[in-house]
Amino acid sequence: EYGMISSLVSDENNNDQFTFVVSPTNTSFCFKSPHRTLLLCQLMECATKSPSHSPLFPQYGPFSVQRMRKSRVRSDGCLLVASYGLVEQDKQGGKVLQIYKFQNICFLVLVHT
């Protein structure tokens, strides 16, 4: 159960490795994968959405944003910052429109209008 994960740490000396600790036994599990970013994002998403872990991984927001489409049409929306990425929501109903996981974000452009 994701609620048993008490910590999650990446290895600074090895980019392909991370360790998580399971409570109440404080057992450590070390994982090595060339897809560490993908695994960490998926693990953080599952842990964040777990009812027992939601206070440990709070979401920040919603922040009012405007999305500019390729056609240059702007639409209002909201962004939540979660432990695994950015969650775009509809401004009126709060319906999730899209999730941008940190592993897929190369850069952000913030424009103040």
N, C-alpha and C positions, 0 to 999 in steps of 0.2 A: 504494500500500500504506500502511495506517495506521501501520506501523512507521517510515515516513519523516517523520512529523510530529514536529518537534523542539520546537515551542512553539505555544501557543494563547492569544491575548490578546484580551480584550474592550476596546472603545474607551470610555473613561470619558466622553468628550465627546459621543458619539453612541450612544444606546441600541440602535440597529438595526444596529450594525456590529461585526465582529470580524475579526481577522487571524490566520492561522496560517502558520508557517514550515516549509518542507520541506527536509530535509537530503538529501544532502551539499552541495547547491548554495546553501543558505540563501535560497531563493526565497520571497518573501512573497506570500500571496494574501489579498486583502481582500474580505470578503463583507458585503453589506448586505441585511437582510431584516427585515420586520416580525415575523417568527417566529424571532428570534435565540435565544431560550431553548430552543425546540424543536430547532433545528439544533445548538446547542451540546450539549444533552443527548444527542442521537443520535450526534454525532461523538465525544463522550467515552465513550459506551457502546461504540462500535465500537473505539475506540483502547484502551480498558481490556480488552476481550475479545480483542484481538490478542495472540498469544503473544510477539511481540517488544516490546510496550509494557507488559505486565503489571507489571514491576517499577517503572515510572514512575508508574503509577496504582494504588497498593495499595488493597486493601479492608481496612476495619477491622472487627473483630468476630470471631466472632459474639457478640452481646450477648443474654442471656436476656431475653425479654419475655413479657408476657401480653397477648393480644389480647382486647378485649371486643367482642362482636358486638352487633348492634342488640337482640337478645333478652336482653342482659345476661349471656350465657353467656361464661365466660372459657376461653381455650385457650392452652396454653404454646407458645412458638415462639422463634425467634432472628431477630435483625436484623443484617445486614451493612451498613456504610456504604460505598458505592462512589462513584466520581467523578461518576456520573450520577444517583444516587438511593439509595433504601433498598431492600434486597432482603430480603424476608421468607421465612424457611425453616422447614420442619418441624423440630421439635426432635430427633426420633429419627433420621431418615434424611438430613437436610440437603437435602431436595428443595425446590426453589424453588416457593413458593406464589404469590407476587405480587411485582411490582417497582413501587415507587412512585417515579416519576421526579420530580426536583426541580421541573420545570416545572409539575407538577400539584399540588404541595404548597402549600397556603395557610398552614397553621399546624400545629403539633404540640402535643399536650397530654401532658406527662410527669407521671405519677402515681406517687408512691412509696407502696408498700403495705407 
